[in-house]
Amino acid sequence: MNVANLQLEGLLMAVASINHLLVQKGLLTSEEIDLALRKAEAGETSQERSEGMSASSRDAVSFPIRLLELANQCQPEADMPSFSKLARMVGQIKEPYNDQM
């Protein structure tokens, strides 16, 4: 596996853990984190941003955001699922895009 991929895995799980801790400490709600992640995904997959991008490229841009959204849905007192489990879940819930490129 590419070392950069492993670094991104670690970074995503670190951000997921920080988000989890922010909710546990009551600094943010999971709903606030979810809204921020949804806004990020909407911005990255907007028509202007994704114009000329293939569906697989849009999936690649959306993957980390969707993984963090799923991690955010875990209860604050529960253990965080592994990266591989979250990644599988992203693939299982992926919705098709409204437009076809």
VOTI-397603 format. One line per 2 residues: their letters; for each residue x, y, z of N, C-alpha, C, CB. Coordinates in Angstrom, 3 decimals, padded with zeros to 6 digits, m for minus. Glycine has a CB too. Example, Ala and Ser with C-alpha at 12.3 -4.5 7.8 and 13.67 -1.06 7.14 Angstrom:
# VOTI-397603
AS> 013.190:m005.690:007.800:012.300:m004.500:007.800:013.200:m003.300:007.800:011.308:m004.473:009.046 | 012.850:m002.250:007.080:013.670:m001.060:007.140:012.900:000.030:007.870:014.084:m000.598:005.725
//
This chain:
# VOTI-397603
MN> 000.851:m001.179:000.000:000.000:000.000:000.000:000.891:001.236:000.000:m000.965:000.002:001.225 | 000.436:002.251:m000.693:001.145:003.514:m000.765:001.210:004.155:000.625:000.462:004.461:m001.774
VA> 002.387:004.668:000.986:002.572:005.284:002.301:001.648:006.484:002.469:004.037:005.711:002.496 | 001.425:007.236:001.398:000.517:008.393:001.481:m000.887:007.949:001.874:000.475:009.150:000.135
NL> m001.334:006.812:001.367:m002.656:006.306:001.743:m002.715:005.993:003.232:m003.004:005.055:000.928 | m001.659:005.403:003.757:m001.613:005.099:005.181:m001.607:006.374:006.016:m000.383:004.254:005.502
QL> m000.908:007.388:005.525:m000.888:008.663:006.233:m002.279:009.287:006.250:000.118:009.623:005.585 | m002.993:009.199:005.124:m004.348:009.736:005.072:m005.290:008.956:005.985:m004.870:009.712:003.637
EG> m005.121:007.640:006.044:m005.915:006.825:006.966:m005.719:007.323:008.388:m005.529:005.330:006.859 | m004.465:007.507:008.763:m004.163:007.979:010.121:m004.743:009.356:010.384:m002.660:008.008:010.348
LL> m004.625:010.239:009.419:m005.161:011.585:009.575:m006.678:011.564:009.730:m004.768:012.453:008.384 | m007.350:010.780:008.897:m008.812:010.697:008.992:m009.253:010.148:010.345:m009.369:009.819:007.869
MA> m008.575:009.126:010.819:m008.957:008.556:012.109:m008.635:009.517:013.256:m008.243:007.215:012.329 | m007.577:010.313:013.105:m007.266:011.325:014.119:m008.357:012.395:014.162:m005.892:011.974:013.833
VA> m008.794:012.871:012.995:m009.863:013.865:012.940:m011.153:013.274:013.500:m010.078:014.359:011.490 | m011.441:012.024:013.157:m012.646:011.373:013.694:m012.582:011.295:015.218:m012.811:009.955:013.097
SI> m011.423:010.973:015.746:m011.263:010.898:017.210:m011.414:012.263:017.863:m009.898:010.308:017.567 | m010.875:013.298:017.224:m011.010:014.656:017.759:m012.483:015.069:017.745:m010.150:015.664:016.937
NH> m013.185:014.798:016.651:m014.614:015.111:016.576:m015.375:014.391:017.677:m015.183:014.727:015.199 | m015.038:013.129:017.876:m015.667:012.302:018.917:m015.457:012.952:020.291:m015.081:010.848:018.902
LL> m014.240:013.402:020.552:m013.906:014.024:021.833:m014.629:015.360:022.010:m012.392:014.229:021.942 | m014.745:016.139:020.943:m015.473:017.407:021.016:m016.921:017.187:021.427:m015.417:018.134:019.671
VQ> m017.526:016.122:020.916:m018.908:015.795:021.286:m018.953:015.311:022.734:m019.498:014.714:020.331 | m018.027:014.435:023.111:m018.007:013.926:024.494:m017.878:015.057:025.505:m016.853:012.934:024.681
KG> m017.063:016.055:025.186:m016.832:017.176:026.105:m017.934:018.233:026.026:m015.489:017.819:025.808 | m018.870:018.062:025.101:m019.980:019.000:024.977:m019.617:020.303:024.288:m020.525:019.300:026.320
LL> m018.489:020.332:023.598:m018.076:021.548:022.898:m018.815:021.727:021.583:m016.583:021.524:022.645 | m019.144:020.628:020.947:m019.953:020.611:019.735:m020.922:019.451:019.851:m019.068:020.488:018.447
TS> m022.022:019.542:019.129:m022.924:018.401:019.059:m022.600:017.610:017.797:m024.419:018.858:019.071 | m023.014:016.379:017.764:m022.792:015.585:016.559:m023.558:016.193:015.383:m023.223:014.114:016.785
EE> m024.679:016.849:015.669:m025.451:017.507:014.618:m024.664:018.672:014.018:m026.797:018.001:015.171 | m023.952:019.433:014.858:m023.143:020.544:014.353:m021.984:020.039:013.487:m022.602:021.381:015.523
ID> m021.366:018.963:013.914:m020.283:018.375:013.119:m020.845:017.840:011.813:m019.563:017.246:013.904 | m021.986:017.173:011.883:m022.614:016.639:010.676:m022.941:017.753:009.687:m023.887:015.865:011.035
LA> m023.469:018.860:010.176:m023.794:019.989:009.309:m022.530:020.538:008.646:m024.503:021.098:010.112 | m021.459:020.674:009.403:m020.197:021.168:008.841:m019.675:020.219:007.762:m019.139:021.340:009.954
LR> m019.769:018.919:008.010:m019.301:017.942:007.026:m020.183:017.947:005.777:m019.273:016.537:007.642 | m021.478:018.085:005.964:m022.393:018.148:004.807:m022.113:019.389:003.952:m023.870:018.158:005.285
KA> m021.840:020.510:004.614:m021.492:021.731:003.886:m020.193:021.536:003.114:m021.364:022.924:004.854 | m019.228:020.884:003.738:m017.954:020.620:003.062:m018.172:019.753:001.830:m016.960:019.939:004.021
EA> m018.967:018.703:001.970:m019.216:017.825:000.829:m019.991:018.561:m000.264:m019.988:016.573:001.276 | m020.967:019.358:000.120:m021.740:020.106:m000.877:m020.834:021.055:m001.654:m022.882:020.896:m000.200
GE> m019.911:021.689:m000.962:m018.989:022.588:m001.640:m018.050:021.865:m002.577:m018.197:023.358:m000.638 | m017.597:020.700:m002.164:m016.646:019.941:m002.981:m017.312:019.230:m004.154:m015.926:018.927:m002.121
TS> m018.595:018.969:m004.058:m019.283:018.269:m005.146:m020.222:019.189:m005.906:m020.060:017.082:m004.602 | m020.114:020.497:m005.671:m020.959:021.445:m006.391:m020.660:021.362:m007.880:m020.743:022.887:m005.870
QE> m021.609:021.816:m008.656:m021.463:021.773:m010.114:m020.201:022.521:m010.544:m022.708:022.378:m010.804 | m019.973:023.687:m009.939:m018.806:024.496:m010.305:m017.496:023.779:m009.982:m018.851:025.842:m009.582
RS> m017.402:023.206:m008.800:m016.174:022.538:m008.361:m015.935:021.247:m009.130:m016.235:022.245:m006.866 | m016.995:020.491:m009.374:m016.825:019.159:m009.955:m016.993:019.127:m011.463:m017.798:018.215:m009.336
EG> m017.137:020.285:m012.074:m017.307:020.316:m013.525:m016.097:019.672:m014.197:m017.502:021.772:m014.029 | m016.368:018.708:m015.045:m015.303:018.001:m015.748:m014.692:016.856:m014.967:m014.238:018.954:m016.112
MS> m015.122:016.661:m013.719:m014.600:015.557:m012.916:m015.415:014.299:m013.191:m014.630:015.906:m011.404 | m014.740:013.183:m013.239:m015.449:011.913:m013.393:m016.142:011.563:m012.081:m014.474:010.777:m013.821
AS> m017.083:010.645:m012.151:m017.777:010.191:m010.946:m016.783:009.599:m009.948:m018.861:009.150:m011.303 | m015.786:008.882:m010.441:m014.806:008.290:m009.524:m013.958:009.365:m008.849:m013.900:007.304:m010.274
SR> m013.679:010.461:m009.553:m012.933:011.563:m008.931:m013.777:012.249:m007.865:m012.490:012.586:m009.994 | m015.072:012.426:m008.152:m015.966:013.014:m007.147:m016.087:012.096:m005.938:m017.360:013.285:m007.750
DA> m016.127:010.786:m006.180:m016.151:009.835:m005.067:m014.887:009.957:m004.217:m016.299:008.398:m005.594 | m013.758:010.133:m004.889:m012.487:010.252:m004.166:m012.480:011.501:m003.291:m011.302:010.290:m005.153
VS> m013.024:012.592:m003.794:m013.091:013.835:m003.014:m014.056:013.666:m001.843:m013.532:015.025:m003.910 | m015.156:012.980:m002.070:m016.196:012.823:m001.047:m015.865:011.769:000.000:m017.497:012.472:m001.702
FP> m015.018:010.811:m000.348:m014.752:009.689:000.553:m014.355:010.122:001.966:m013.664:008.829:m000.026 | m013.347:010.990:002.141:m012.958:011.319:003.517:m014.062:012.026:004.292:m011.721:012.185:003.509
IR> m014.833:012.844:003.593:m015.931:013.547:004.264:m016.997:012.543:004.700:m016.549:014.627:003.330 | m017.328:011.613:003.822:m018.340:010.604:004.157:m017.865:009.685:005.280:m018.690:009.773:002.920
LL> m016.589:009.358:005.288:m016.045:008.532:006.359:m016.177:009.264:007.693:m014.567:008.172:006.077 | m015.855:010.553:007.704:m015.989:011.331:008.937:m017.450:011.474:009.349:m015.359:012.714:008.763
EL> m018.356:011.571:008.377:m019.789:011.623:008.700:m020.226:010.335:009.403:m020.630:011.843:007.416 | m019.779:009.203:008.886:m020.137:007.925:009.505:m019.528:007.795:010.896:m019.680:006.759:008.624
AN> m018.281:008.193:011.026:m017.635:008.135:012.343:m018.379:009.038:013.328:m016.140:008.555:012.245 | m018.878:010.156:012.845:m019.609:011.096:013.685:m020.926:010.512:014.180:m019.869:012.381:012.924
QC> m021.478:009.558:013.453:m022.743:008.951:013.847:m022.592:007.956:014.999:m023.364:008.260:012.660 | m021.359:007.620:015.338:m021.123:006.715:016.468:m021.466:007.440:017.762:m019.643:006.212:016.491
QP> m021.998:006.719:018.694:m022.312:007.302:019.985:m021.027:007.729:020.683:m023.101:006.309:020.856 | m021.027:008.882:021.365:m019.799:009.361:022.003:m019.185:008.385:023.009:m020.076:010.653:022.692
EA> m020.006:007.555:023.614:m019.469:006.616:024.602:m019.043:005.283:023.974:m020.505:006.362:025.686 | m019.310:005.099:022.696:m018.962:003.851:022.009:m017.555:003.938:021.422:m019.986:003.540:020.895
DM> m016.974:002.776:021.175:m015.671:002.725:020.524:m015.815:003.091:019.053:m015.035:001.325:020.676 | m014.792:003.743:018.525:m014.765:004.129:017.117:m014.502:002.882:016.276:m013.680:005.224:016.850
PS> m015.292:002.664:015.215:m014.997:001.546:014.314:m013.633:001.757:013.649:m016.111:001.397:013.236 | m013.052:000.696:013.159:m011.758:000.786:012.477:m011.920:001.514:011.140:m011.153:m000.628:012.256
FS> m010.799:001.964:010.585:m010.812:002.620:009.284:m011.420:001.695:008.238:m009.389:003.039:008.872 | m010.999:000.434:008.226:m011.486:m000.479:007.187:m012.998:m000.694:007.293:m010.759:m001.827:007.282
KL> m013.522:m000.746:008.506:m014.969:m000.909:008.669:m015.698:000.344:008.193:m015.324:m001.209:010.145 | m015.191:001.514:008.555:m015.810:002.757:008.099:m015.739:002.872:006.579:m015.130:003.968:008.755
AR> m014.608:002.495:005.997:m014.442:002.565:004.540:m015.445:001.655:003.836:m013.005:002.178:004.140 | m015.650:000.467:004.371:m016.648:m000.454:003.799:m018.042:000.164:003.869:m016.629:m001.817:004.545
MV> m018.339:000.785:004.993:m019.649:001.406:005.175:m019.858:002.542:004.166:m019.796:001.937:006.617 | m018.809:003.315:003.895:m018.917:004.391:002.897:m019.309:003.793:001.558:m017.579:005.182:002.771
GQ> m018.656:002.709:001.170:m018.966:002.059:m000.098:m020.379:001.513:m000.154:m017.996:000.949:m000.351 | m020.880:001.035:000.970:m022.217:000.436:001.006:m023.327:001.469:000.932:m022.381:m000.382:002.260
IK> m023.079:002.679:001.438:m024.153:003.679:001.471:m024.023:004.734:000.381:m024.178:004.358:002.815 | m022.991:004.616:m000.445:m022.761:005.613:m001.487:m023.995:005.728:m002.379:m021.514:005.248:m002.330
EP> m024.422:006.973:m002.566:m025.571:007.236:m003.423:m025.084:007.724:m004.775:m026.523:008.271:m002.778 | m025.824:007.423:m005.830:m025.426:007.924:m007.152:m025.589:009.437:m007.223:m026.256:007.248:m008.263
YN> m024.826:010.059:m008.085:m024.944:011.495:m008.301:m026.169:011.776:m009.155:m023.669:012.063:m008.968 | m026.734:012.966:m008.984:m027.925:013.354:m009.748:m027.619:013.526:m011.227:m028.507:014.644:m009.194
DQ> m026.431:014.007:m011.525:m026.089:014.225:m012.922:m025.122:013.155:m013.394:m025.485:015.620:m013.124 | m025.174:012.844:m014.623:m024.255:011.883:m015.218:m023.246:012.628:m016.046:m025.001:010.841:m016.072
M> m021.961:012.353:m015.857:m020.911:013.013:m016.633:m020.319:012.053:m017.592:m019.831:013.588:m015.741
//
